[in-house]
Amino acid sequence: MTRRLFLFETRRLVRHPLLWGATVLVLALQTFLSRDQQPDLTMDPVNATGLATCLAAAVLIVASLATSRDGRHGMPESLAGLPGRAEHRTRALLLAAPLVAGLAAAVAVGGYLAIRLLSGPAGGRLDVWEPLTAVAAAVLAATLGVAVGRWARWLIAGPLVVAVLGFLIYTNPLNGQARWLLPVMQDHRPDWPDRPSAVHLAYVLAAAVLFGGVALLRHRPRPAPAVAVVAALAVAVPSGAVAASTRPPARFPTSVTLTAAHVDSRVRERYFGPDAYRCTRRQGLTYCAFAGYEPWIPLWEQAVQPVVAALPAGLRNRAPQVRQASTTWDFTGDAGMIRPPMSWGHPDQRRMLAEDVAFRATGLYDSATEHFTSSRRAAPCDVRGQARTVVALWLIGQVSPPEARRQLYVDHNLGRLSGLDWGPAEIGYARRLLASPGARAKVQAGWDTLVEPTTTIDQALPLLGLEREFNAPMGATPCL
C-alpha cells in the first residue's frame, strides 16, 4: 500500500508547477544576480544555498498541502472506505516529498554552479559540503512540511511557517552564535575563516529526520518513529552546538593602530604566510594571487597592461607588483602595490587597478600621501589645473573612460573613494587626448615636464598638441 501511495505522490509532486516554477526562478535569479562577477568557488555555493531557501519555501508549502489534503473537502468520508490509512499516506509523503525536493534543489544549485563554471575562469576553493546543504535544506523543508500538514491542517499553516522561517533567515546575520541553528547561514566573505559546513550539514539532515519522526508520531506512538526522533536529537543537538560555537571572524579593537597581529589566527597563515601567494611574471610585470585565485591573473592583466604599455619605457620596467589584497584584513596591505580585491568582474574593479597604476606613475599618490595628515584627513587632495592630472586620466582612459571622482565598487561590502579631486576641465582634456592621434608619443616625449606638479594644464597643451578649450585654473589649495 505504501509503495503505491509513494508512486502516486511522487508523480503528483513531480508535476507540481509551484515546485518547478520555484526551481527555475531560483536558478534564473541567482544567475542574474551574479552576472557581472567572475565565478568564485568559495562564495558561489554559499550564495546559491541562501537563495535556494526560496525553493525550500515552495517545497514546505506543497508538502504541507499534500499532507493535509485528506482532511479537507469531505475527504475523510471518501477515504474511510479505502484500505489505506492516514499513516500510510504520511509514510508515502515522507518518502516522496524529500526525494522530489532534493532533486529540485540539486537541479537548481547544480545548474547554477555549472553555469558559473562555464562563464569564465573560476577562483577560490570549493567546499563540497555547501551545495549539499542546499539539497539537505530542501529535504528538511519537505519533512517539516509533512509534519506541519499532519499536526496543523489549516491551509495557512504552511505559509505561516514559511513566513516565520523566512524572517529568521533574513535577519540571521544579527543572531550571533545562534545563526547556525537555522538551516541556512549566508553571511560570509571569501577571506573569512572556514565555515563549519560539514557539521552544519549533519545538523540539517538530523533535523529532517527529526521532523519526519514527529510527523509519524501524530498517528500513534510506535517504536520506529520514536527511535528516529531520539536518534535525530542525539545528532542534531551536539552538531548544532558545535556549529553554533564556531568563533566568528575576529573583531577589531578601536582606537589602536591595526597590525598583522590583529588578523584572525585561523587565516593568518593562509593570507600572510610564506606560501600565501602564487606569483607569475607576464609581459614584464609580476602578478601574485592567493592560492586558488591564479586563474584571475589574466583578467587583472587586461586592466593593468594597457596602462603600463602607455608609460615611457623606463617606467614600464619599474611598474609595481600586482598583488591580491584581502579586503577584510586590508590594513596589512603593502604600500606601493597594485591591489586587486577578493572578487572580480565589476567594471569599477578594472578602473581601480588602472587608477593605481596611473596615479602612482604620475606621482599623484605620493602627493596624496603627503597631503593626508591627522589634521586634514578628510580633505581630498586637490589636483585641479595640473598637467599630470590630465595625463593620469588619459592613462586610466586606456581601460575606463575619464569621469568625475566617485566611490568605486570593491565588493558588495566595500567601496573606495579616491583621495584625489579633479574637475570637468581635466576630464575634458583627457578625452580630447584620447581622441588625438599620436597622443602616446607626445605624452612619452614630454613625460618629465608633464608630471611635474608645478606644470599647469595651459603650459602642457602645446606639448600634448591640444587647443585651449576649458578654463583649468589650479585649485585654491593645490596638492603638489
Summary of the structure (lengths in Angstrom):
residues: 480
radius of gyration: 29.8
end to end distance: 86.7
largest distance: 100.0
contacts: 1576
relative contact order: 0.08
helix: 59%
strand: 7%
